[in-house]
Amino acid sequence: MLEIKNLHAEIDGKPIIQGLSLTVKDGEVAAIMGPNGSGKSTLSYILAGKEDYEVTEGEILLDGENILEIPVEERAARGVFLAFQYPLEIPGVATMTFLKAALNAQRKARGEAELSTPDFIKRVNSASDELKISKEMLRRAFNVGFSGGEKKRMEILQMALLQPSLAVLDETDSGLDIDALRIVADGVNALRSPKRSFIVITHYQRLLNHIVPDSVHVLSKGRIVKSGGKELALELEANGYRDYEEAA
C-alpha cells in the first residue's frame, strides 16, 4: 500500500523529517508514536500534500507510484484521507452540502457518476446512525459549534462516505473523553478492511486499546528509531520515550 523511502523534509529551511523510512501493507493498521516535535504531524501533512513542507530527498510510493508530485486533490481522489488533530470549522457552509460536494468530487475524479440527492441522503443517514451523529448536527454549518468529540465523529463520517484506501489519523484521540473515544474507535474499526490501510498517530496507549494496531513505530527526531508489535506501545506507556530520544 505505502512505502516511504529515506524521506527528508523541512519547513522554512528547518529540517523536520530526517531519513524516515516506513512500509505499511495492504489492510495494516500502523501506529506511529513519539514525543512532541518528533515530526508526527509533519509526516501526516506531507502524505496528504500540504504545500508548506519542502521534501528535499526520498520517495513516497502509494501502490508503487511516487505521489510527491501529485497535488493534494488528486491524492484525495486516489484514496488518501487525513483526519486532523484539530478539525476546521467552515462557517456558512452547510454540513450536508460539504459532504455531498466532497463525495461527488471524488466520484467524478474517479470517472464515477455523481450520487443523486436521495441516494446521498440514504448513505449519510446510514453512516451517521452508526456513529451516533444526530440529524441536528447534519443540519448545522460544518463543524461550527461542535464539541471536540463531535468534530472527530464528523471526520469518521467523512471517512465512511469517502472509503479511502489510506487513512491517516493525526492524534484523533486529542481532546476526547472516553465515550467519544470509543465511538470514534468503533467507527474506525468498522472500516478496517484488507484493502484499506491506516496510519494512527498518537501519544498514548489508550487509543490503541480500542484500535489495536498490527505494528507500532517510534518516531524521534524525524525518523523511525524502533518498530515492533502492539506490545511496543505498552512499553512506551510504561517507560516513556527518553531512551529512544537519546538513541535518535
C-alpha positions in Angstrom: 0.0 0.0 0.0 2.5 2.6 1.2 6.3 2.7 1.1 8.2 5.7 2.4 11.9 5.7 1.4 14.6 7.9 3.1 12.2 10.9 3.4 13.7 14.2 4.2 11.6 17.4 4.6 11.8 20.9 6.0 9.7 24.0 6.6 11.2 27.5 6.3 14.6 25.9 6.0 14.3 23.9 9.2 14.8 20.1 8.8 12.0 18.1 10.5 11.8 14.7 8.7 15.4 13.3 8.5 15.7 10.0 6.8 12.3 8.4 7.6 11.5 5.0 6.0 8.3 3.1 6.6 6.3 0.4 4.9 2.6 -0.1 5.5 1.0 -3.2 4.0 -2.5 -3.6 2.5 -5.0 -3.8 5.3 -2.4 -2.9 8.0 -3.0 -0.6 10.9 0.3 1.1 11.7 0.6 3.2 14.8 3.2 6.0 15.0 4.1 7.2 18.4 6.7 9.7 19.6 7.4 12.8 21.7 6.3 16.3 20.8 8.3 17.8 18.0 9.4 14.4 16.6 7.7 15.0 13.2 4.4 13.0 13.5 2.0 15.7 12.3 4.5 16.8 9.7 4.5 13.3 8.3 0.7 13.3 8.1 0.7 16.7 6.3 3.3 15.6 3.8 1.4 12.4 3.0 -1.8 14.5 2.3 0.1 17.0 0.2 0.2 20.2 2.3 2.3 22.7 0.4 4.1 24.3 3.3 6.6 21.5 3.6 9.5 21.0 1.2 10.6 17.4 0.6 14.3 17.6 -0.2 15.0 13.8 -0.6 13.3 10.5 -0.7 10.1 9.0 -2.1 6.5 8.2 -1.0 5.1 5.3 -3.0 1.4 4.6 -3.0 0.6 1.4 -4.7 4.0 1.6 -6.3 3.7 5.2 -7.6 5.6 8.2 -6.2 2.9 10.7 -5.1 5.2 13.6 -4.2 4.5 15.4 -7.4 0.7 14.8 -7.3 -1.4 17.7 -6.0 -3.5 17.3 -2.8 -6.9 16.9 -4.6 -5.5 14.1 -6.8 -4.1 12.3 -3.8 -7.5 12.5 -2.2 -9.2 11.1 -5.3 -6.7 8.2 -5.2 -7.8 7.4 -1.7 -5.6 9.3 0.7 -7.6 10.7 3.7 -6.3 12.8 6.6 -8.2 13.2 9.8 -6.9 16.3 11.5 -5.8 16.7 15.1 -7.9 20.0 15.2 -10.6 19.8 12.5 -11.5 23.2 11.0 -14.8 24.9 11.2 -16.3 26.3 7.9 -18.9 29.0 8.8 -21.6 29.5 6.2 -21.2 26.0 4.6 -23.9 23.5 5.5 -22.6 20.1 6.6 -24.7 18.2 4.1 -23.6 20.5 1.3 -20.0 19.9 2.2 -20.3 16.2 2.4 -22.2 15.9 -0.9 -19.7 18.1 -2.7 -16.7 16.1 -1.3 -18.2 12.7 -2.2 -19.3 13.7 -5.7 -16.0 15.5 -6.4 -14.2 12.2 -5.5 -16.6 10.1 -7.6 -16.2 12.5 -10.6 -12.4 12.3 -10.4 -12.6 8.5 -10.5 -14.9 8.6 -13.5 -18.0 7.5 -11.5 -21.5 9.0 -11.7 -22.4 11.6 -9.1 -24.9 10.4 -6.5 -28.5 11.6 -6.7 -29.8 13.5 -3.6 -31.9 10.6 -2.4 -29.0 8.1 -2.7 -26.7 10.6 -1.0 -29.1 11.2 1.9 -29.6 7.4 2.3 -25.8 6.9 2.7 -25.4 9.7 5.1 -28.3 8.6 7.3 -27.0 5.1 7.5 -23.4 6.1 8.4 -24.5 8.8 10.8 -26.7 6.5 12.7 -23.8 4.0 13.2 -21.6 6.9 14.5 -24.3 8.4 16.7 -24.3 11.7 14.8 -27.5 13.5 15.3 -29.6 14.8 12.5 -29.4 18.2 14.2 -25.6 18.1 13.7 -26.1 17.4 10.0 -28.3 20.5 9.7 -25.7 22.9 11.1 -22.8 24.7 9.4 -19.8 22.4 9.0 -18.1 21.8 12.4 -19.4 25.2 13.7 -20.1 25.0 17.4 -19.3 21.3 17.5 -17.5 19.8 20.5 -14.2 18.1 20.0 -15.8 14.7 20.1 -18.4 15.8 17.6 -15.8 17.1 15.2 -13.9 13.8 15.4 -17.1 11.8 14.7 -17.8 14.0 11.7 -14.3 13.1 10.3 -15.0 9.4 10.8 -18.3 10.0 8.9 -16.4 11.6 6.1 -14.1 8.6 6.1 -17.1 6.2 6.0 -18.6 8.1 3.0 -15.3 8.5 1.0 -14.0 5.0 1.6 -10.3 5.8 1.4 -7.6 3.3 0.7 -5.1 5.0 3.1 -6.5 6.8 6.1 -4.1 8.9 8.3 -5.4 9.7 11.7 -3.4 12.6 13.3 -3.9 12.4 17.0 -7.6 11.8 16.6 -7.9 11.0 20.3 -6.8 14.5 21.2 -9.4 16.1 23.5 -11.8 13.2 23.5 -13.5 11.8 26.7 -13.7 8.0 27.0 -17.2 7.8 25.5 -16.3 9.8 22.4 -13.1 7.9 22.1 -15.0 4.6 21.9 -17.4 5.9 19.4 -14.6 7.2 17.1 -12.6 3.9 17.6 -15.7 1.8 16.8 -16.1 3.8 13.6 -12.5 3.2 12.6 -12.7 -0.5 13.4 -15.8 -0.8 11.3 -13.9 0.5 8.3 -10.9 -1.9 8.7 -10.5 -3.9 5.5 -7.9 -6.0 3.7 -7.9 -3.2 1.0 -7.7 -0.2 3.5 -4.6 0.7 5.5 -4.4 3.1 8.5 -1.7 5.2 10.0 -2.7 6.0 13.5 -0.6 8.8 15.0 -0.9 9.1 18.8 0.9 9.9 22.0 -1.0 7.5 24.2 -1.7 3.8 24.5 -5.3 4.4 25.4 -6.4 4.9 21.8 -4.6 1.6 20.9 -6.6 -0.2 23.5 -9.6 0.4 21.1 -7.9 0.5 17.7 -5.5 -2.4 18.1 -2.5 -1.9 15.7 -0.7 -4.5 13.6 2.6 -2.6 14.0 3.9 0.2 16.2 6.7 2.6 15.1 8.6 5.1 17.3 9.3 8.4 15.6 12.1 10.5 17.1 13.9 13.5 15.6 12.4 12.9 12.2 13.0 9.2 11.7 11.7 5.8 12.8 14.1 4.5 15.5 12.2 1.4 16.6 9.4 -0.8 15.2 7.5 -3.7 16.8 4.2 -5.2 17.5 1.4 -3.8 19.7 3.4 -4.7 22.8 5.8 -1.9 21.9 3.0 0.7 22.7 2.7 -0.8 26.2 6.4 -0.5 26.7 6.3 3.2 25.7 3.4 3.8 28.1 5.4 2.3 30.9 8.8 3.8 30.2 8.3 6.9 28.0 10.4 8.0 25.1 13.6 9.0 26.8 15.7 6.0 25.7 14.5 6.4 22.1 15.2 10.2 22.1 18.7 9.6 23.2 19.2 6.9 20.5 17.9 9.1 17.7 
